[in-house]
Each structure stands twice: as structure tokens, then as C-alpha cells.
């Protein structure tokens, strides 16, 4: 009798299905390894940048940067997700449609730059600040183009190549900022370094895609434009809504309260954003896989149940650490007062409750958007944005960064519950309740270990090592991970 997928997932997947899952697990492992080599170093350096520039200057930069992210959907119009999905399902899409898609994306990028600058002027930015907004917006254009070209690689299942490219920009930026530190770091120089790193990464990726798939001539066909725009608009709406949902807090803090308060929130949000990069690195791979299996419900279920643990387990450990020892992450802020550090730490811990929720449920959003449920997801995000803005208007002026973090948590809980309902009732894919329950128990036990070690040891590094060892034991004890499945991944 063939071994069942009790090795990799609950016992319903045949052994023959283990091979693609095993290969995909290798792709994910490479992505994670490369990002661990580069992005933690970048977060540390960006902390140093904020400490050198000051909370107010960095708060201004973060507000400008987040404004460009919100409107970045206009520069992409959902083309990245649409292209990834179409290439994954129909490899002939790229040579037939790229002569139309590339000039369309270029034109949309120019429209985006004009819109984001006009909006910045409309909400009160003037002079040099408006110039910085335009420069940051130009960098965001190239970042969006990079994501678009990487989407084509993901659609062709070239996950290892994409993994390397996912860290190039941050590695270049890290090197440039380190070179600037001895010279003297200013906001203008920092924005310039970001632009240079993005431009070099774009040229490298464009050259690679051209080498792999040939030079694409710009020959737009209107029938292709109409088809692509109609099919990509749902993705554009979702990206715009996600941008508003995730980034509007920073802008409202800077506009309604002060750049200083936005700086405090930025210091806390950076760590959440850094940890969430794990999701934004891994989930696009699942997006491509889900899209490839859109009409094969059993395969979707296999991927979801496999991905639930891949996505959730690492984030639970990091979240538990932050909830009990988050203050150590601000060790570089030597120019901040004790009150400022306390404010950032409280905001950080509330934000990491968001990470816990995302750890459990973000993959459900990926499944929905890759399997033609974009409209329902959009309505969920609209409800979240509306609630978030109302709460911000009521609470930001009084509670500042802490209110922004709390409002985000409330909205995340609302949206995540909707994801689960949609996956079960619209996508009709079984929810891995048993796995979710075991993960929740494992997280509770991990928090208990952190709490006990803090009372007994009171040294963050020893606590973290001890909790890490205990977490491995907990994962096996709760059967989140099984020895048999590890052997299956190693076995040829």
C-alpha cells in the first residue's frame, strides 16, 4: 500500500504528490535563506538611519513613502498579479501579450507619477518636500516594474531565480547606506541611495528577462489592451485597497498629529514590516502555485494545508519574542528618551499581535485572489479601510501611534474572519481546523515558556535560545511537525 500524505499533510494526499511539494519546499527554503542573509541587516541599518535623521525627519519620509505605496496600484493596474496568474496557467501568454503589456505598464507608470505628486500637493506638501515625494514616487515606479518582471519568472515557476532577485535591491541599498554613514547621512542622500539601488536592480532584472525570453518589441494591440485591463482591474482594486488598509495610518499620523509621532510609529512598524516580508516573500510563490491549480480543488487543498504550517510556524516564534522582549529591538536609538522608547515598544507589541493574526490567515487571502475571488476580497478590504479611517479620526489625535497600532489589529481580525468564511463557502476548500488548533496550542505553550524563562533567567538572549529549543519540542509534541514528514522531505 502506498504511503499516504500523513508524512507531509493530513492523510489524504498520495505519495506521488509529494514530489512537487518537496521541490516547492526547496524553492521556499532558498527564498527564506537569502532573505535571512540580507534583510535583517537592512532593518538594523534603517534603525540607525532613523536615529541619525531624527524621528521627525524620518516620520516625514515614511509618510511620503507610504503615500506612494497607496497609489502604486495605478502604476501597475493589477498587471503583476494578472501576468503571474496567466503565465502560470498559460505559458504562451508572455510572448503573445508582452508587446502590449510592457508599453501599457510604462504609460501607467507615468500617470502614477503625476497622480501621486498631485495628491501630495493636495494634502499640503510643498517645495522641497514635494520634490522628495516625486523622487520617491519615481523609485516606486521602478520597484513596481521589478515586481512585474519577477511575476513573469514566478509564473514560469522559476522560483530559485526569483529568490536571488528578491534580495538584490536590499543588498545594494544596504551597501550604499553603509558607505554614506561616514560621510554624513541626510534625508536627501538617503532618498537618493534608495533610487540608485532600485534603478540598478531594475536594469539587472530587465537584462535577465530579455536574455531568458528574448527582446520584446513594443507593439500594442488594442484588443489585447482591453482584455488585459478588464482582467487585471480586480487585482488593481485589491492592491489599492491593501495599500490604503496597511499604509493610511502613517499618513494620517503625520498629517493629523505630527511627523514626530509618525516617526515613533515608523520605528515600531519597521520591525513588523520586516517580519511580514517573510509573508510577502513566500506568499507570491503560493499565489503562482494556487493559480496553476485553480481548477483542481484537491491540489488547492493540498497546497493550503501544506502552506498553513510553512507560513505560520516561523512567525509565531518571532511574535512571541517581540511580545515578551520587544524593547531590545530599539537598542540603536541612543538619541531617544526613555518615554519615546516606551511609546515605540508598546506600539510594536500591539503591531505584532497583527503579525500573529496574519500568520494564521494571510495565506487564505492569497488563495482567494489567485482563484477568481477578488471581488469578495475587495469588499472585505473596503469595510476594513472604512472602519480604520473612522477609528483613526476618533483616536489618533489623543493616543497617536498606539491608537494606529490598535486600530490596525481590530481591522485585521475583521478581515481575517472574512477570509476564512470565503475560503470555506466561496472557494469551497476545506479549512485545516485541526492544524490551526495545534498551531494555536503550540503558540500558547511557547508564550508560557517565554514568560517562565523571563521570570527565571531575565536575560533576553538566553531566554530566546531556551524558548527556541522548547518550541522545537512543542512542535513535535503537538504534532504540528512530525518526524515522518521530515524524512519524506529528505527521502528521494
Secondary structure as UniProt FT lines:
FT   TURN            5..8
FT   TURN            11..12
FT   HELIX           15..17
FT   HELIX           18..53
FT   HELIX           55..76
FT   TURN            77..78
FT   HELIX           79..89
FT   TURN            91..92
FT   HELIX           93..122
FT   TURN            123..124
FT   HELIX           127..155
FT   TURN            156..157
FT   HELIX           159..165
FT   TURN            166..167
FT   HELIX           168..183
FT   HELIX           187..213
FT   HELIX           222..252
FT   HELIX           253..257
FT   HELIX           259..292
FT   TURN            293..295
FT   HELIX           297..325
FT   HELIX           326..330
FT   TURN            331..332
FT   TURN            334..335
FT   HELIX           338..370
FT   TURN            371..372
FT   HELIX           374..399
FT   HELIX           401..425
FT   HELIX           433..456
FT   HELIX           460..477
FT   TURN            478..479
FT   HELIX           483..490
//
